[in-house]
Amino acid sequence: MTPQKLILASGSPRRVDLLNQAKIVPDRLMPMDIDETPKKSEHPRSLARRLSNQKAEAAYAATRSESEWQGAWILAADTVVAVGRRILQKAEYTEDAAGCLHLLSGRAHWVHTGVCLVTPSGTIRQKVVDTKVRFKRLSSTDIEFYIASGEWRGKAGGYGIQGLAGSFVQKLVGSYTNVVGLPLFETLQLLSGEGFEVHAHWAEG
């Protein structure tokens, strides 16, 4: 039987770690450089769906001429953090992170992750998973020290729930792994539904 191959159209260590948690090791990491700018009046959920689709299709197009990767599954994801319809971009500078944290302080926000799978036959399957997160009211000390930690860098909404910011979460409704960056339950459902053997390595030590 030909070994199944999985391409992850992402370079996110968090998404790799989550797949590894289910004993799925991507055969290739293929982060795609696409324009992630929201369209005018684009809903955060629609943005997550569109960007995950574009990443998956870009990876599929890039590998079609590579015989080694014919018949591979291609998985892509994109996470969008939003307060209402306001999209919080990935924080690259301390000012970005501080602005996000002040906005999230003491209120609820949504985390939307679009997951897109391209099957070996070229069929596209998609899902968007939504999680509601409420932060406690953050003190200036909370924000100052979190900024100093550097954990916010490059993360949507200016925080990573799997680190120090987990202590900010007062309530979470929905998938925790979705907030980390890849809703594991729904992702494995997509994969297994299209014939990818998600349990192949579960019995290994």
Protein Blocks (a to p, Z undefined) as FASTA:
>chain_A
ZZddddddbfbfklmmmmmmnopacfbdcdddddfbdcehiafklmmmmmmmmmmmmmmm
mmmmmmklgoiacddddddddehjbccdddfbfklmmmmmmmmgopacddddddddddfk
opacddddddddddddddfklmmmmmmnommgopahhiafklmmlmmpmbdcdjfklmno
pafklmmmmmmmnopafklmmmpZZ
